[in-house]
């Protein structure tokens, strides 16, 4: 079993490293070699682990555990064919060693044959009473297979063996979340906390489940218990701050975010949340200060640049807003929402060509929101390109066939082109979908609304609907 990666070098490790600095060759028993190799593997020092394996096998050529460690490194380095051949030889020598089947499972997993990996791990389970690592590996294989129910069951077994196995605890909660069983996660975590009332990790995870279900007072209590269990637990303070924000308690939220900064080095995310709180409190100067601190701390955090953009957009300082949205786009040019924001800013500045381009980028990147089509068509209409506006809305109609606002707008555009037949079709469709939205047509196209032609269509639809 792997050792603690945070452990200090043992006496055998110190002796081994001393040997490497000289031309002397020291003798170690096989158990010492295993400890040395585990230490290097756990600390990511693969070359030193390989050196220890090589020397260990020269001194103890028949020790199976050293050979298995050699195979483990070969698998790690994707030398799978060599590893399989060595496993074949070892299995002839000892077919009851569970580690042989574990390494075979690792090889199958690397080859994306997760069903075969599960079969090997099940065989390993039948050969050992020390099941913790095997259940963890089984859980991971089931995750690869998207079998979250079985993955969850195996990770729960890991937690039952070792209640400080937080990696497995996180995986259990992850499975519950993927299965959208937040009540199940809450029940599991409460049972766990009955046995481990001072587990800050479990309290933290419980709070996040309550947040998802909008049970904010319960979430707040859970994060408070996490802080009682560990008053330096930054994650709990941060999540508590977010809950307080949702509850409108922005000053208290700021206190919690500032606590994270006192405990550890400042983070851009903490500065961003503090800035958002000050903005809600209408402390504009402080909000702006913390938004700038956000991007100073992490110039690549696009959300920081977006926060500054939104700040200036709300103040109708569109030139500054444009400058900062371009900063965000330079960091993440594949973000459709940034392009949409850029389009809205250009529209406010009456840069209709640039707005047209930005809306197209947003749609190409997957933003198909209703107001995107409407606003984009509006921009193109401002550019007096009515056929393109009609084409845009016709495309939007494929996503929203029951949205009357698109049909009303199309009717007006067709009338601008004097295409009365298409205008009649669109207006008729709009009235049948939602006659209550006729006021939108009236506001957008008052001259067309007041015409006898339009009033006759409205009268016909009303008569037919009776």
C-alpha positions in Angstrom: 0.0 0.0 0.0 1.3 3.5 -0.8 2.7 5.5 2.0 1.9 9.1 3.0 3.4 11.4 0.4 4.0 14.1 3.1 6.2 11.8 5.2 9.8 12.8 5.9 12.5 10.6 4.4 13.1 7.5 6.5 16.5 6.3 7.6 16.7 3.8 4.6 15.9 6.7 2.2 18.6 8.9 3.8 21.1 5.9 3.7 20.2 5.2 0.0 20.7 8.9 -1.0 24.0 8.9 0.8 25.0 5.8 -1.1 24.2 7.5 -4.4 26.6 10.3 -3.6 29.5 7.9 -3.3 30.9 4.9 -5.2 30.0 2.6 -2.3 27.3 0.0 -2.5 25.3 -0.5 0.7 23.1 -3.5 1.4 19.4 -3.1 2.2 16.9 -5.7 3.0 13.9 -6.0 0.6 11.5 -4.3 2.9 13.8 -1.3 3.1 13.9 -1.2 -0.7 10.1 -1.2 -0.9 9.9 1.7 1.6 12.5 3.6 -0.5 10.6 3.0 -3.8 7.2 3.9 -2.3 8.7 7.1 -0.9 10.0 8.1 -4.3 6.8 7.1 -6.2 4.7 9.0 -3.7 6.8 12.1 -4.2 6.9 11.9 -8.0 10.6 11.1 -8.2 10.3 8.4 -10.8 13.9 8.3 -11.9 15.1 7.7 -8.3 12.4 5.0 -7.8 13.7 3.2 -11.0 17.2 3.4 -9.7 16.1 1.9 -6.3 14.2 -0.8 -8.2 17.2 -1.7 -10.3 19.6 -1.9 -7.3 17.0 -3.7 -5.3 16.5 -6.4 -7.9 20.2 -6.9 -8.2 20.4 -7.5 -4.4 17.1 -9.4 -4.2 16.4 -10.9 -7.6 13.7 -13.3 -6.4 11.6 -10.9 -4.3 8.1 -10.7 -5.9 7.1 -7.4 -4.4 10.1 -5.6 -6.0 9.2 -7.1 -9.3 5.7 -5.9 -8.9 7.0 -2.4 -8.2 9.1 -2.6 -11.4 5.9 -3.5 -13.3 4.0 -0.6 -11.6 6.5 1.9 -13.0 6.4 0.2 -16.4 2.6 0.6 -16.5 3.0 4.3 -15.3 5.4 4.9 -18.3 3.0 3.1 -20.7 5.3 0.2 -21.4 2.3 -2.0 -21.3 3.5 -4.9 -23.5 6.7 -5.3 -21.4 4.6 -5.1 -18.2 2.2 -7.8 -19.4 5.0 -10.2 -20.3 6.5 -9.8 -16.8 3.1 -10.3 -15.2 2.6 -13.5 -17.2 5.9 -14.8 -15.7 5.0 -13.7 -12.2 1.6 -15.4 -12.4 3.2 -18.7 -13.1 5.2 -18.2 -10.0 2.3 -17.1 -7.8 -1.2 -17.0 -9.1 -2.6 -15.9 -5.7 -1.0 -12.5 -5.4 -3.7 -9.9 -5.7 -1.2 -7.2 -6.9 -0.7 -9.1 -10.1 -4.4 -8.7 -10.9 -4.4 -5.1 -9.8 -1.6 -4.3 -12.2 -3.4 -6.2 -15.0 -6.4 -4.0 -14.2 -4.3 -0.9 -14.5 -3.1 -2.1 -17.9 -6.7 -2.8 -19.1 -7.7 0.6 -17.8 -4.9 2.3 -19.8 -6.2 0.5 -22.9 -9.8 1.8 -22.1 -11.0 -1.7 -21.5 -12.7 -0.9 -18.3 -14.9 -3.9 -18.2 -11.9 -6.2 -18.2 -10.2 -4.0 -15.6 -13.3 -4.5 -13.3 -13.0 -8.3 -13.8 -9.4 -8.2 -12.7 -10.2 -6.1 -9.7 -13.0 -8.5 -8.7 -10.5 -11.4 -8.8 -8.1 -9.3 -6.7 -10.9 -8.8 -4.1 -11.2 -12.6 -3.7 -7.5 -12.9 -2.8 -7.1 -10.3 -0.1 -8.7 -8.9 3.0 -7.1 -5.5 2.6 -9.8 -4.2 0.2 -9.6 -0.4 0.5 -7.3 0.3 -2.5 -9.2 -2.2 -4.7 -12.6 -0.6 -3.9 -11.1 2.8 -4.8 -9.8 1.5 -8.1 -13.2 -0.2 -8.8 -14.9 3.1 -8.1 -12.7 4.9 -10.6 -13.3 2.2 -13.3 -17.0 2.5 -12.9 -16.6 6.3 -13.2 -14.8 5.8 -16.5 -17.8 3.6 -17.5 -20.3 6.3 -16.4 -21.8 3.8 -14.0 -22.2 6.3 -11.2 -24.4 4.1 -9.0 -21.8 1.3 -8.8 -19.0 3.9 -8.5 -20.8 5.4 -5.5 -21.2 2.0 -3.8 -17.5 1.3 -4.0 -16.4 4.7 -2.8 -18.9 4.4 0.1 -17.1 1.1 1.0 -13.8 3.1 1.0 -15.2 5.6 3.4 -16.5 2.9 5.6 -13.0 1.4 5.8 -11.3 4.8 6.4 -13.5 7.8 7.4 -10.5 10.1 6.8 -10.4 9.0 3.1 -11.5 12.4 1.9 -10.8 11.6 -1.7 -13.4 8.8 -1.7 -15.7 11.1 0.3 -15.6 13.7 -2.4 -16.1 11.0 -5.1 -19.2 9.7 -3.2 -20.7 13.2 -3.2 -19.7 13.7 -6.9 -21.7 10.5 -7.8 -24.7 11.7 -5.8 -24.6 15.0 -7.7 -24.2 13.4 -11.1 -27.2 11.3 -10.3 -29.0 14.5 -9.2 -29.8 12.9 -5.9 -29.0 15.8 -3.6 -31.4 14.5 -0.9 -29.4 11.2 -1.0 -26.2 13.1 -0.6 -27.6 15.0 2.4 -28.7 11.8 4.0 -25.4 10.2 3.5 -23.4 13.2 4.8 -25.6 13.5 7.9 -25.1 9.8 8.7 -21.4 10.3 8.2 -21.4 13.3 10.5 -23.2 11.3 13.2 -20.0 9.3 13.4 -17.6 12.1 12.6 -19.1 15.3 14.0 -15.8 17.2 13.6 -15.2 16.4 9.9 -14.9 19.9 8.3 -14.9 18.3 4.9 -18.2 16.6 5.4 -19.8 19.8 6.8 -18.5 21.7 3.8 -19.9 19.2 1.4 -23.2 19.2 3.2 -23.4 23.0 3.0 -22.9 22.8 -0.7 -25.8 20.4 -1.1 -28.1 22.6 0.9 -27.1 25.6 -1.4 -28.1 23.6 -4.4 -31.5 23.0 -2.9 -31.8 26.7 -2.0 -31.9 25.7 1.7 -29.8 28.7 2.7 -30.2 28.8 6.5 -29.2 25.1 6.6 -26.3 25.7 4.3 -25.1 28.6 6.5 -25.3 26.4 9.6 -23.3 23.6 7.9 -20.5 26.1 6.8 -20.5 27.4 10.4 -19.9 23.9 11.7 -17.1 23.4 9.2 -15.4 26.5 10.5 -15.9 25.4 14.1 -14.2 22.1 13.2 -11.3 24.0 11.4 -11.2 27.7 11.8 -8.6 28.0 9.0 -10.8 26.2 6.5 -10.8 28.8 3.7 -13.3 26.9 1.5 -15.9 27.1 4.3 -15.5 30.9 4.7 -15.7 31.4 1.0 -18.9 29.3 0.6 -20.4 31.0 3.6 -19.7 34.3 2.0 -21.6 33.2 -1.2 -24.6 32.1 0.9 -24.6 35.4 2.7 -24.6 37.2 -0.6 -27.6 35.2 -1.7 -29.3 36.2 1.5 -28.6 39.9 0.9 -26.2 40.1 3.8 -23.4 41.7 1.8 -21.4 43.2 4.7 -21.3 39.9 6.5 -20.3 38.3 3.2 -17.4 40.8 2.9 -16.2 39.8 6.4 -16.0 36.2 5.4 -14.1 36.9 2.1 -11.7 39.1 4.0 -11.1 36.3 6.5 -9.9 34.1 3.6 -7.4 36.8 2.7 -6.1 37.0 6.2 -5.7 33.3 6.5 -3.8 32.9 3.2 -2.5 35.0 0.4 -5.2 37.0 -1.4 -6.9 35.4 -4.3 -8.5 37.0 -7.3 -11.7 35.2 -6.6 -12.0 36.7 -3.1 -11.3 40.2 -4.5 -13.9 39.7 -7.2 -16.6 38.6 -4.7 -15.8 41.5 -2.4 -16.1 43.9 -5.3 -19.5 42.4 -6.2 -20.7 42.9 -2.7 -19.6 46.5 -2.6 -21.3 47.1 -5.9 -24.6 45.7 -4.4 -24.1 48.1 -1.5 -23.6 50.9 -4.0 -20.1 51.5 -2.7 -18.9 52.3 -6.3 -15.4 53.4 -5.5 -14.7 50.3 -3.4 -16.3 48.1 -5.9 -14.1 49.5 -8.7 -11.0 49.2 -6.4 -11.6 45.5 -5.8 -12.4 44.7 -9.4 -9.0 46.3 -10.3 -7.4 44.3 -7.5 -8.9 41.2 -9.1 -7.2 41.6 -12.4 -4.0 42.8 -10.8 -3.9 39.6 -8.8 -4.7 37.4 -11.9 -4.5 39.2 -15.2 -5.8 36.1 -17.0 -9.0 35.9 -15.0 -11.5 36.8 -17.7 -14.3 37.2 -15.1 -12.4 40.0 -13.5 -12.3 42.0 -16.8 -16.0 41.2 -17.3 -16.8 42.6 -13.9 -15.1 45.8 -14.8 -16.9 45.8 -18.1 -20.3 45.4 -16.4 -19.5 48.1 -13.9 -18.8 50.7 -16.7 -21.7 49.4 -18.8 -24.2 50.1 -16.0 -22.7 53.5 -15.6 -23.2 54.0 -19.4 -19.5 54.6 -19.9 -19.5 52.5 -23.0 -16.0 53.4 -24.3 -14.5 52.0 -21.1 -16.8 49.0 -21.1 -15.6 48.2 -24.7 -12.0 48.4 -23.7 -12.4 45.9 -20.9 -14.7 43.5 -22.7 -11.9 43.3 -25.3 -9.6 42.3 -22.5 -11.9 39.5 -21.6 -12.2 38.3 -25.2 -8.4 38.4 -25.7 -8.2 35.9 -22.8 -11.2 33.7 -23.8 -12.2 34.4 -27.4 -14.4 31.2 -27.4 -16.8 32.6 -24.8 -20.1 33.4 -26.5 -21.4 35.5 -23.6 -18.4 37.8 -23.9 -19.1 38.3 -27.6 -22.8 39.0 -26.8 -21.7 41.6 -24.2 -19.4 43.1 -26.8 -22.2 43.3 -29.3 -24.5 45.1 -26.8 -21.8 47.7 -26.1 -21.2 48.3 -29.8 -24.9 48.7 -30.2 -25.0 51.3 -27.5 -22.1 53.1 -29.2 -24.0 52.8 -32.6 -21.1 50.8 -34.0 -23.6 48.6 -35.9 -21.1 46.9 -38.2 -19.0 45.8 -35.2 -22.2 44.8 -33.3 -23.3 42.7 -36.3 -19.9 40.9 -36.3 -20.0 40.3 -32.5 -23.5 38.9 -32.5 -22.5 36.5 -35.3 -19.5 35.4 -33.2 -21.8 34.8 -30.3 -24.2 32.7 -32.3 -21.4 30.8 -34.0 -20.1 29.9 -30.5 -23.5 28.5 -29.4 -25.4 31.4 -28.0 -29.0 30.8 -29.2 -30.9 32.9 -26.7 -34.1 34.5 -27.9 -32.9 38.1 -27.2 -29.7 37.4 -29.2 -31.7 36.8 -32.4 -33.9 39.8 -31.7 -31.1 42.2 -30.9 -28.9 41.0 -33.8 -31.8 41.5 -36.2 -32.3 45.0 -34.7 -28.7 45.9 -35.3 -28.8 44.7 -39.0 -32.0 46.6 -39.4 -30.3 49.7 -38.2 -27.8 49.1 -41.0 -30.7 49.1 -43.4 -30.0 45.5 -44.4 -33.6 44.2 -44.1 -33.0 40.9 -46.0 -30.2 39.9 -43.6 -32.4 40.8 -40.6 -35.2 38.5 -42.0 -32.6 35.7 -42.5 -31.4 36.1 -38.9 -34.9 35.9 -37.5 -35.8 33.0 -39.7 -32.9 31.2 -38.3 -34.0 32.1 -34.8 -37.5 30.8 -35.6 -36.0 27.4 -36.0 -35.0 27.5 -32.3 -38.2 29.3 -31.1 -41.0 28.3 -33.4 -43.6 29.3 -30.8 -42.3 32.8 -30.0 -44.7 35.4 -31.3 -42.2 38.2 -30.9 -40.1 36.8 -33.7 -43.1 36.5 -36.0 -44.3 40.0 -35.2 -40.9 41.4 -36.0 -40.7 39.4 -39.2 -44.1 40.8 -40.2 -42.8 44.3 -39.8 -39.6 43.6 -41.8 -41.6 42.0 -44.6 -43.8 45.1 -44.7 -40.7 47.3 -45.0 -39.9 45.3 -48.1 -43.5 45.6 -49.3 -43.8 41.8 -49.3 -47.4 41.7 -48.1 -47.9 38.0 -48.6 -45.0 37.0 -46.3 -46.0 39.8 -43.9 -49.5 38.3 -43.8 -48.2 34.9 -43.0 -45.9 36.1 -40.2 -48.5 38.4 -38.6 -51.2 35.7 -38.8 -48.8 33.2 -37.1 -47.9 35.8 -34.4 -51.5 36.5 -33.6 -52.4 32.8 -33.4 -49.4 32.2 -31.1 -50.0 35.1 -28.7 -52.4 37.9 -29.5 -51.5 39.6 -26.2 -48.1 40.5 -27.6 -49.6 42.6 -30.4 -48.6 45.7 -28.5 -45.0 44.9 -29.3 -45.8 45.1 -33.1 -47.7 48.4 -32.4 -44.7 49.9 -30.6 -42.1 48.8 -33.2 -44.1 49.5 -36.3 -46.9 52.1 -35.5 -47.4 53.1 -39.1 -48.0 49.5 -40.1 -50.2 48.7 -37.1 -52.6 51.6 -37.9 -53.1 50.5 -41.5 -56.4 49.1 -42.6 -54.5 46.1 -44.0 -53.2 45.2 -40.5 -56.5 45.9 -38.7 -58.4 43.6 -41.2 -56.0 40.7 -40.4 -56.4 41.3 -36.7 -60.2 41.3 -37.0 -60.1 38.1 -39.1 -58.0 36.3 -36.5 -60.2 37.5 -33.6 -63.3 36.4 -35.4 -61.9 33.0 -36.2 -60.8 32.4 -32.6 -64.4 32.9 -31.3 
